[in-house]
Amino acid sequence: MQLEALIRSLEAGAATISSLVAGLSDEEARIPPAPGRWSAVEVVAHLADEERDDFRRRVRSTLEDRAAPWPPIDPEGWARERDYRSRRLSDVLADFRSEREASLAWLRTLEAAPWERAYAHPKLGTLCAGDLLAAWAAHDLLHARQLAAVRLALVQAAAEPFSTRYAMP
């Protein structure tokens, strides 16, 4: 595993997420691209919570005590319970950036970590700490794609009655 490459990916992911929401007003950030889909503020709030309550915590748990049960997560439930959509975009973005910086600082201390150390997940089977780190980096990219779709929907709505079809044959 190329730890430094994955750390750079996480750094770039934070910059990409920030860039994809740059310039959005709080009102725009609360508009979902379609019914039942997350708005930009919900995506960024999710990323902050995943940073703090999922990826960093579970990688640490797997590296330190692979027999310890992982703390439960409920991303969909958190979105409702923590009322992501009502939050200010600047606040959730600052939270995400702060949590990501903490994660990057911690990851940089793990050069000799036992990345092959595994956790027996009850539904997903055996997951190595390295698997979790790889998924963490991929998670940013999946949500960057989601944020790009949110931005596209906002552009299309702002362009009405005109069309974006010239850009998307």
VENQUIVEN-V576996 format. One record per residue. RES is the residue in three letters. PHI is phi as a letter, one per 20 degrees, with the letter a starting at -180 (999 if undefined). PSI is psi in whole degrees, 0 to 359 (NA if undefined). D_FIRST is the distance of its C-alpha to the first C-alpha in Angstrom with 2 decimals. Layout:
res=RES phi=PHI psi=PSI d_first=D_FIRST
res=RES phi=PHI psi=PSI d_first=D_FIRST
This chain:
res=MET phi=999 psi=140 d_first=0.00
res=GLN phi=e psi=87 d_first=3.78
res=LEU phi=g psi=313 d_first=5.84
res=GLU phi=f psi=323 d_first=8.92
res=ALA phi=f psi=320 d_first=8.72
res=LEU phi=f psi=324 d_first=8.59
res=ILE phi=f psi=316 d_first=11.27
res=ARG phi=f psi=323 d_first=13.18
res=SER phi=f psi=319 d_first=13.18
res=LEU phi=f psi=322 d_first=14.68
res=GLU phi=f psi=313 d_first=17.09
res=ALA phi=f psi=324 d_first=18.10
res=GLY phi=f psi=318 d_first=18.51
res=ALA phi=f psi=318 d_first=20.97
res=ALA phi=f psi=320 d_first=22.83
res=THR phi=f psi=314 d_first=23.03
res=ILE phi=g psi=313 d_first=24.39
res=SER phi=g psi=316 d_first=26.85
res=SER phi=f psi=321 d_first=27.96
res=LEU phi=f psi=340 d_first=28.56
res=VAL phi=d psi=358 d_first=30.95
res=ALA phi=g psi=136 d_first=32.58
res=GLY phi=n psi=355 d_first=36.33
res=LEU phi=f psi=137 d_first=36.75
res=SER phi=f psi=165 d_first=39.67
res=ASP phi=f psi=323 d_first=39.45
res=GLU phi=f psi=312 d_first=41.67
res=GLU phi=f psi=322 d_first=39.49
res=ALA phi=f psi=343 d_first=36.34
res=ARG phi=e psi=357 d_first=38.06
res=ILE phi=e psi=117 d_first=38.91
res=PRO phi=f psi=152 d_first=36.81
res=PRO phi=f psi=340 d_first=36.42
res=ALA phi=a psi=159 d_first=38.13
res=PRO phi=g psi=137 d_first=39.61
res=GLY phi=n psi=359 d_first=37.13
res=ARG phi=d psi=158 d_first=34.25
res=TRP phi=e psi=143 d_first=32.74
res=SER phi=e psi=174 d_first=33.99
res=ALA phi=f psi=317 d_first=31.93
res=VAL phi=f psi=325 d_first=32.76
res=GLU phi=f psi=320 d_first=31.73
res=VAL phi=f psi=313 d_first=28.30
res=VAL phi=f psi=321 d_first=27.70
res=ALA phi=f psi=319 d_first=29.16
res=HIS phi=g psi=315 d_first=26.86
res=LEU phi=f psi=321 d_first=23.80
res=ALA phi=f psi=316 d_first=25.16
res=ASP phi=f psi=320 d_first=25.77
res=GLU phi=f psi=322 d_first=22.40
res=GLU phi=f psi=313 d_first=20.80
res=ARG phi=e psi=314 d_first=23.11
res=ASP phi=d psi=353 d_first=23.96
res=ASP phi=c psi=276 d_first=21.03
res=PHE phi=g psi=302 d_first=17.41
res=ARG phi=f psi=317 d_first=17.63
res=ARG phi=f psi=318 d_first=20.06
res=ARG phi=f psi=325 d_first=18.28
res=VAL phi=f psi=314 d_first=14.87
res=ARG phi=g psi=314 d_first=17.10
res=SER phi=f psi=316 d_first=19.21
res=THR phi=f psi=319 d_first=16.55
res=LEU phi=f psi=323 d_first=15.20
res=GLU phi=e psi=320 d_first=18.84
res=ASP phi=b psi=87 d_first=20.79
res=ARG phi=f psi=346 d_first=19.36
res=ALA phi=e psi=343 d_first=23.01
res=ALA phi=f psi=133 d_first=24.24
res=PRO phi=f psi=141 d_first=25.03
res=TRP phi=f psi=146 d_first=23.30
res=PRO phi=f psi=144 d_first=25.80
res=PRO phi=f psi=152 d_first=27.19
res=ILE phi=c psi=155 d_first=26.52
res=ASP phi=b psi=75 d_first=28.87
res=PRO phi=g psi=316 d_first=27.87
res=GLU phi=f psi=317 d_first=31.00
res=GLY phi=f psi=319 d_first=33.20
res=TRP phi=g psi=319 d_first=31.94
res=ALA phi=g psi=320 d_first=32.87
res=ARG phi=f psi=307 d_first=36.40
res=GLU phi=f psi=322 d_first=36.83
res=ARG phi=e psi=3 d_first=35.45
res=ASP phi=l psi=56 d_first=37.33
res=TYR phi=g psi=316 d_first=34.62
res=ARG phi=f psi=335 d_first=37.01
res=SER phi=e psi=352 d_first=39.56
res=ARG phi=f psi=163 d_first=37.27
res=ARG phi=e psi=135 d_first=37.34
res=LEU phi=g psi=317 d_first=34.50
res=SER phi=f psi=324 d_first=34.43
res=ASP phi=f psi=314 d_first=34.07
res=VAL phi=f psi=328 d_first=31.17
res=LEU phi=f psi=318 d_first=29.38
res=ALA phi=f psi=320 d_first=29.95
res=ASP phi=f psi=312 d_first=28.70
res=PHE phi=g psi=311 d_first=25.46
res=ARG phi=f psi=317 d_first=24.92
res=SER phi=f psi=315 d_first=25.77
res=GLU phi=f psi=321 d_first=23.45
res=ARG phi=f psi=319 d_first=20.53
res=GLU phi=f psi=319 d_first=21.36
res=ALA phi=f psi=319 d_first=21.41
res=SER phi=f psi=314 d_first=17.99
res=LEU phi=f psi=317 d_first=16.52
res=ALA phi=f psi=316 d_first=18.46
res=TRP phi=f psi=314 d_first=17.23
res=LEU phi=g psi=326 d_first=13.48
res=ARG phi=f psi=347 d_first=14.11
res=THR phi=e psi=1 d_first=15.46
res=LEU phi=d psi=30 d_first=12.42
res=GLU phi=g psi=320 d_first=10.70
res=ALA phi=d psi=23 d_first=11.47
res=ALA phi=f psi=149 d_first=11.16
res=PRO phi=e psi=79 d_first=11.01
res=TRP phi=f psi=341 d_first=8.35
res=GLU phi=e psi=353 d_first=9.78
res=ARG phi=f psi=132 d_first=13.13
res=ALA phi=d psi=155 d_first=14.87
res=TYR phi=d psi=138 d_first=17.82
res=ALA phi=e psi=95 d_first=20.52
res=HIS phi=f psi=134 d_first=21.40
res=PRO phi=f psi=335 d_first=24.99
res=LYS phi=d psi=324 d_first=24.62
res=LEU phi=e psi=353 d_first=21.02
res=GLY phi=n psi=204 d_first=20.43
res=THR phi=f psi=127 d_first=17.48
res=LEU phi=c psi=123 d_first=14.70
res=CYS phi=e psi=157 d_first=11.77
res=ALA phi=g psi=323 d_first=11.04
res=GLY phi=f psi=325 d_first=7.51
res=ASP phi=f psi=317 d_first=9.82
res=LEU phi=f psi=319 d_first=12.03
res=LEU phi=f psi=318 d_first=9.89
res=ALA phi=f psi=318 d_first=9.12
res=ALA phi=f psi=325 d_first=12.86
res=TRP phi=f psi=312 d_first=13.88
res=ALA phi=f psi=320 d_first=12.85
res=ALA phi=f psi=325 d_first=14.49
res=HIS phi=g psi=318 d_first=17.43
res=ASP phi=g psi=314 d_first=18.41
res=LEU phi=f psi=323 d_first=18.69
res=LEU phi=f psi=320 d_first=20.76
res=HIS phi=f psi=335 d_first=23.06
res=ALA phi=f psi=318 d_first=23.32
res=ARG phi=f psi=318 d_first=24.65
res=GLN phi=f psi=317 d_first=26.97
res=LEU phi=f psi=325 d_first=28.22
res=ALA phi=f psi=321 d_first=28.91
res=ALA phi=f psi=322 d_first=31.04
res=VAL phi=f psi=314 d_first=32.84
res=ARG phi=f psi=320 d_first=33.62
res=LEU phi=f psi=316 d_first=34.84
res=ALA phi=f psi=321 d_first=37.16
res=LEU phi=f psi=319 d_first=38.51
res=VAL phi=f psi=315 d_first=39.21
res=GLN phi=f psi=319 d_first=40.95
res=ALA phi=f psi=320 d_first=43.05
res=ALA phi=f psi=333 d_first=43.99
res=ALA phi=e psi=345 d_first=45.02
res=GLU phi=g psi=136 d_first=47.48
res=PRO phi=e psi=10 d_first=49.89
res=PHE phi=e psi=168 d_first=47.94
res=SER phi=d psi=154 d_first=45.05
res=THR phi=e psi=10 d_first=41.56
res=ARG phi=g psi=331 d_first=41.99
res=TYR phi=f psi=326 d_first=42.24
res=ALA phi=e psi=345 d_first=38.58
res=MET phi=c psi=72 d_first=37.52
res=PRO phi=f psi=NA d_first=39.52
